[in-house]
């Protein structure tokens, strides 16, 4: 019976792990803004997209090869507001706001979003703005802002473009995460979000592959379980 319990525990742990991974695969987060905010919009003429007050979904794109592309949609997910190039970001306090703003000093201008963290995570995504907009934001908020010069962010293609930092003094320097730490320590504006469960995307098999490998694995698992059950039954006699 001990072996049976062990087998059941292993199976339950496997199912639990698979379910947990599915829930957090895209880091899907529901965020409600009480006022308008700005996000990078490289596919627009202005370089930014203004989101009116309302509820939105932030999620990582379903690309195993590139986990630095963020998509912002409406609540139903049928309208994409922007596809954003991002950088890996880190914060010391996981209980801080889910979406962080740049502290805005220009009256009447929606605050640009600085970074997004899945609720409870220390690691998140820092938004990279097109260079002209990054220069403007840096001058207004008096903080360094990451920038890029790519014209279109592909949804699933690996994007490897140079990232720089635009300074308040209108200088461009090489990107160094430590240069952003000082401003981050005092810039605490933002809003909380709610984690939304979402199934992991199904793995795509190569054209020459099939489901035989999965079938074989399941068959082997069933055979092993049958063997343990029979052995336990014989020992119990």
C-alpha positions as CSV (number, residue, x, y, z in Angstrom):
1,X,0.0,0.0,0.0
2,X,3.0,2.3,0.6
3,X,4.0,1.9,-3.1
4,X,0.4,2.7,-4.1
5,X,0.4,5.8,-2.1
6,X,3.8,6.8,-3.5
7,X,2.5,6.3,-7.1
8,X,-0.6,8.4,-6.4
9,X,1.5,11.1,-4.8
10,X,3.8,11.3,-7.8
11,X,0.9,11.4,-10.2
12,X,-0.9,14.1,-8.2
13,X,2.3,16.2,-7.9
14,X,2.9,15.9,-11.7
15,X,-0.7,17.1,-12.5
16,X,-0.4,19.9,-10.0
17,X,2.9,21.1,-11.4
18,X,1.6,21.0,-15.0
19,X,-1.5,22.9,-13.9
20,X,0.6,25.5,-12.1
21,X,2.8,26.1,-15.1
22,X,-0.2,26.5,-17.3
23,X,-1.7,29.1,-15.0
24,X,1.4,31.3,-15.1
25,X,2.7,30.7,-18.6
26,X,1.6,34.0,-20.1
27,X,1.7,35.9,-16.8
28,X,-1.8,37.2,-17.8
29,X,-2.8,40.1,-15.6
30,X,-6.0,42.2,-15.4
31,X,-5.3,45.8,-14.5
32,X,-7.8,48.7,-14.0
33,X,-6.7,52.3,-14.5
34,X,-8.7,55.1,-13.0
35,X,-7.2,57.6,-15.5
36,X,-5.5,57.5,-18.9
37,X,-1.9,56.1,-19.2
38,X,0.6,55.8,-21.9
39,X,2.4,52.6,-23.2
40,X,4.9,52.2,-26.0
41,X,3.4,52.0,-29.5
42,X,6.1,51.4,-32.1
43,X,3.5,50.6,-34.8
44,X,1.9,54.1,-34.5
45,X,3.1,57.4,-35.8
46,X,3.2,59.0,-32.4
47,X,5.3,56.2,-30.8
48,X,2.9,55.8,-27.9
49,X,-0.6,54.6,-27.3
50,X,-2.8,56.3,-24.7
51,X,-5.1,53.9,-22.9
52,X,-8.2,55.6,-21.5
53,X,-9.4,54.8,-18.0
54,X,-10.6,51.2,-17.9
55,X,-9.6,47.5,-17.5
56,X,-7.0,45.9,-19.7
57,X,-5.1,42.6,-20.0
58,X,-1.3,42.5,-19.9
59,X,0.3,39.2,-21.1
60,X,3.5,37.7,-22.4
61,X,3.3,36.5,-26.0
62,X,3.1,32.7,-26.5
63,X,6.6,32.4,-27.9
64,X,8.9,29.9,-26.1
65,X,11.9,31.4,-27.8
66,X,11.3,35.0,-26.7
67,X,9.7,35.9,-23.4
68,X,10.2,39.7,-23.8
69,X,7.3,40.6,-25.9
70,X,4.3,42.0,-24.0
71,X,0.8,42.4,-25.5
72,X,-1.9,44.7,-24.1
73,X,-5.5,43.9,-25.0
74,X,-9.0,44.6,-23.9
75,X,-10.6,42.4,-21.3
76,X,-12.0,40.0,-23.8
77,X,-8.7,39.7,-25.6
78,X,-10.2,40.5,-29.1
79,X,-8.6,43.9,-29.5
80,X,-4.8,44.5,-29.3
81,X,-3.8,48.0,-28.2
82,X,0.0,47.5,-28.5
83,X,2.7,44.8,-28.8
84,X,5.7,46.0,-26.7
85,X,9.4,45.2,-26.6
86,X,10.4,44.8,-23.0
87,X,13.5,44.1,-20.9
88,X,13.8,41.7,-17.9
89,X,13.3,43.8,-14.7
90,X,13.7,43.0,-11.0
91,X,12.3,44.6,-7.9
92,X,13.2,43.9,-4.2
93,X,9.7,44.0,-2.9
94,X,7.3,41.6,-4.6
95,X,4.3,43.3,-2.9
96,X,4.8,46.5,-4.8
97,X,2.4,47.7,-7.4
98,X,1.7,45.4,-10.4
99,X,2.1,48.2,-13.0
100,X,4.6,50.9,-12.2
101,X,4.3,54.5,-13.6
102,X,6.9,57.1,-14.2
103,X,6.3,59.9,-11.8
104,X,4.6,62.5,-14.0
105,X,5.5,66.2,-13.5
106,X,3.8,67.6,-16.6
107,X,0.2,68.5,-15.9
108,X,-2.4,67.1,-18.2
109,X,-0.1,64.4,-19.7
110,X,-1.0,60.7,-19.0
111,X,1.8,59.0,-17.0
112,X,3.8,56.6,-19.1
113,X,4.0,53.0,-17.8
114,X,7.5,52.1,-16.6
115,X,7.2,48.3,-15.9
116,X,4.8,45.5,-15.3
117,X,5.2,42.6,-12.8
118,X,2.9,39.6,-12.5
119,X,1.3,39.8,-9.0
120,X,3.7,38.4,-6.4
121,X,6.7,38.2,-8.8
122,X,10.1,39.9,-8.2
123,X,10.9,39.5,-11.9
124,X,8.9,41.4,-14.5
125,X,9.1,43.4,-17.7
126,X,10.4,47.0,-18.2
127,X,8.9,48.7,-21.2
128,X,11.2,50.1,-23.9
129,X,10.0,53.2,-25.7
130,X,10.8,54.3,-29.2
131,X,13.8,56.7,-29.1
132,X,11.9,60.0,-29.8
133,X,9.3,59.2,-27.1
134,X,11.9,58.0,-24.6
135,X,13.8,61.3,-25.0
136,X,10.6,63.3,-24.3
137,X,9.7,61.2,-21.3
138,X,13.2,61.4,-19.8
139,X,13.1,65.2,-20.1
140,X,9.7,65.5,-18.4
141,X,10.1,63.0,-15.6
142,X,13.9,63.6,-15.1
143,X,14.7,60.0,-15.2
144,X,16.6,57.7,-17.5
145,X,14.3,55.8,-19.9
146,X,15.2,52.7,-22.0
147,X,14.9,53.2,-25.8
148,X,15.1,51.4,-29.1
149,X,14.8,52.2,-32.8
150,X,12.9,49.2,-34.1
151,X,9.9,50.2,-36.2
152,X,7.8,47.1,-35.8
153,X,7.7,44.6,-32.9
154,X,6.9,41.2,-34.3
155,X,4.5,39.1,-32.2
156,X,6.5,35.8,-32.1
157,X,9.8,36.5,-33.9
158,X,12.9,36.8,-31.8
159,X,13.6,40.5,-31.5
160,X,17.3,41.4,-30.8
161,X,17.7,45.1,-31.2
162,X,20.1,47.5,-29.5
163,X,18.6,49.1,-26.4
164,X,20.0,52.4,-25.0
165,X,19.2,54.8,-22.2
166,X,17.9,58.3,-22.9
167,X,19.0,60.6,-20.1
168,X,17.2,63.8,-18.8
169,X,20.2,65.7,-20.2
170,X,19.2,64.4,-23.7
171,X,22.2,62.1,-23.9
172,X,22.1,58.5,-25.1
173,X,24.2,56.0,-23.2
174,X,24.6,52.2,-23.3
175,X,21.9,50.3,-21.4
176,X,22.9,49.4,-17.9
177,X,20.2,48.2,-15.4
178,X,22.0,49.7,-12.5
179,X,21.5,53.2,-13.9
180,X,17.8,52.8,-13.4
181,X,17.9,51.6,-9.8
182,X,18.2,55.0,-8.1
183,X,15.1,56.4,-9.8
184,X,13.2,53.2,-9.2
185,X,13.9,53.4,-5.5
186,X,11.9,56.6,-5.2
187,X,9.3,56.1,-8.0
188,X,6.6,54.1,-6.4
189,X,3.5,55.3,-8.4
190,X,1.4,52.6,-9.9
191,X,-1.7,50.3,-9.6
192,X,-2.3,46.8,-8.4
193,X,-3.5,44.0,-10.8
194,X,-5.2,40.7,-10.6
195,X,-3.6,37.4,-11.9
196,X,-5.8,35.7,-14.5
197,X,-5.5,32.0,-15.1
198,X,-4.8,30.9,-18.6
199,X,-4.0,27.5,-20.1
200,X,-0.5,27.1,-21.6
201,X,-0.3,27.0,-25.4
202,X,-0.2,23.5,-26.9
203,X,3.2,22.5,-28.0
204,X,3.5,22.4,-31.7
205,X,5.0,19.2,-33.1
206,X,7.4,19.4,-36.1
207,X,5.9,18.5,-39.5
208,X,7.6,15.1,-39.5
209,X,6.6,14.3,-35.9
210,X,3.4,12.8,-34.6
211,X,1.7,12.0,-31.3
212,X,3.3,8.6,-31.1
213,X,5.9,9.7,-28.5
214,X,3.2,11.0,-26.2
215,X,1.1,7.8,-26.7
216,X,4.2,5.7,-25.9
217,X,4.9,7.7,-22.8
218,X,1.4,7.3,-21.5
219,X,1.4,3.6,-22.3
220,X,4.6,3.1,-20.4
221,X,3.2,5.0,-17.4
222,X,0.1,2.7,-17.4
223,X,2.2,-0.4,-17.7
224,X,4.3,0.7,-14.8
225,X,1.2,1.5,-12.7
226,X,-0.3,-1.9,-13.6
227,X,2.9,-3.7,-12.5
228,X,3.0,-2.0,-9.2
229,X,-0.7,-2.7,-8.5
230,X,-0.3,-6.4,-9.3
231,X,2.9,-6.6,-7.1
232,X,1.2,-4.9,-4.3
233,X,-1.8,-7.2,-4.6
234,X,0.4,-10.3,-4.5
235,X,2.3,-9.1,-1.5
236,X,-1.0,-8.4,0.3
237,X,-2.1,-12.1,0.0
